[in-house]
Amino acid sequence: MSIADPRTAVIRSADAEIIGGPPSTGRMLLDPGSTGGALSTMRITLGEGADGAVPHTHTTASEMFYVLDGTVQVLAGEEVLTLEQGDVAVVPPDVAHAFAAAPGHEADLLIVITPGVERFEYFRLLARLKAGEATLEELLESQELYDNHFLDSPAWKQARS
């Protein structure tokens, strides 16, 4: 199938890059380079109780979480929400957020960040860190580049303990 308008972004399921592996698997769908900067999107599958992302903020982008299946906990500011299949939440710029499968549950999420923020290289860096091929210092130095600013959240720590 061909797309008449070259500005239309399409990724076939078979062509999506898969990063990580159980208990947390990401399918990198579209990044700003293929969407004219409009958005970046990933599908994240989390095993039972698995962590997704630690508390962080974005200074320029909103992040949407749509629950395809399962139950997920989402930090939104100082509140921890429990979302189930079909639920959606959007966290605006400069608001602390994190996500994880709820205890005793799996979760499958579609995550959209708009306007687009480079996420694919960020997730590749996380994979290298997990494999021992990158350092925590590299990750911390990348916060501005990927607009992913880590922070401490007592509410998240309490919810996840």
N, C-alpha and C positions, 0 to 999 in steps of 0.2 A: 504494500500500500504506500502510495506517495502522498505527501502533504503539499498542497498547492502553495500555502503561505509559509515561507521559511522561518518566520517568527514563531510558528507553532511548535511547542516543545512536546516531544513524545519520547517515552522510554518504555520499551517492552519489558515485561517481567523477566524474560530470559536474559535480557541485557543488563539488568540492574546489578551493580557491584554489591557483593555481600561482604560485610565486614564483621569480625567477631565470630562468635559461636556460642552455643548454649553455655551459660544461661541467658546471655544477651546477644541478640543478633540484629544487625542493622542492614537494611536494604537501601542503598543510596539511590534515590530516584532522580530528582532534578536539582541542580544547583543554579546559582544566579547566572553563570555563563551560558546556560542553555535556555534561560527564561527571560533574558533581557534585564536581569536584575530584579525581576518582580518577586521571586520567592526562591526558597530552597525547601526541599521536602524529602523526608525519609520515612521508612516504615521500620519500627522497632518492635521486636518480639522479645518478651521477657519471660523467663521461666518463673516457677513458683517463688514469690517473694523477692525476685532479683532486682537489684538496683539498676536504674537507667542512667540518670545524670545527677551529680551532686549539686547543691545549691549554687546558683550563679545568676547573673543578670546579663542582659544585652542593652547597650545604650541606644541603639538605633532601631531595633526590630521587635516586633511582637511575635510570640510563639503560640501556635495553636496545637492543642492535643485533642485528637479525635480517637475515641476508644473503639476499635474494630471488634475486639473480643476481650473478655476477661474483666478484671478489676484493677485499677491503677490508683496510686496515691500521687497527687500533684501538690507541690508547695506553690502557693500563690501569695506572695508577701509573707505574712506571719500565719496564714491559715493553711492547713493541710486538708485538701479536698479528697474525697473518695469518689472516683468516677467509674461507671460501669458501661457495658456495651451500649453504643449509641450516644453516649454523653460527649460533650465537647466543652473545652475551656480555652480561653485566649488570655494570655498574660502579656500586658503591655510592656514597652521599654522601661528599664530601670526598676522593675519589680522582681524581687527574688523569686526564683522558681527552681524546681527539681522534680524528678518523677521516678517512680519505681512500681513494680508489681506489688499489690497489696499483700500483706502476709497471708500465706495459704492459697494465693491465687496466681495465675499466669496473666499476662496482658499482651495484647497486640495493638499497637498504636500507629496512627498516621500523624506525623508531626510536620507542620508547615511553619516556616519562619518567613516573615515579610516585613519590609522589603528583604530581598535575598541577602543572606550572609554566607560567605564561603564556609561550608560545613564539611565537604568531602575531605579536604586536606586535614581539617581538624580531627575528624574521626580516624583518618589514617594515622595521625600522630598518636592518638589514644591507643590504637592497635599496636603501634611500635613500642609505646610505653609499656603496655601489658606484656609484650614479648621480650622486654628487656633491651630493646634496640633504640630507645630514646630515654631521656631522663625527665624527672619531675621538673627540673629547672627549665628544660626546653618547653614543657607544657605551660609553666607559669609565665615564661617570656612571650608566649604566643597569645596571651589574653587580649591584647589590643588588636593584633592582626585578625583574629577570628571573632572579635567582639563577644568574648565569652569570659566574663569577669567573676571569678570564684569568690564566695563569701561564706561566713559562718551563719548557721540558722539554728538557734535553740529549738524552735518549733519543729523543724525537720528531724533533728537528732532525737527529740522526744518521741515523735511519731514512728520513727524507724527503730527505736530501741526495744 
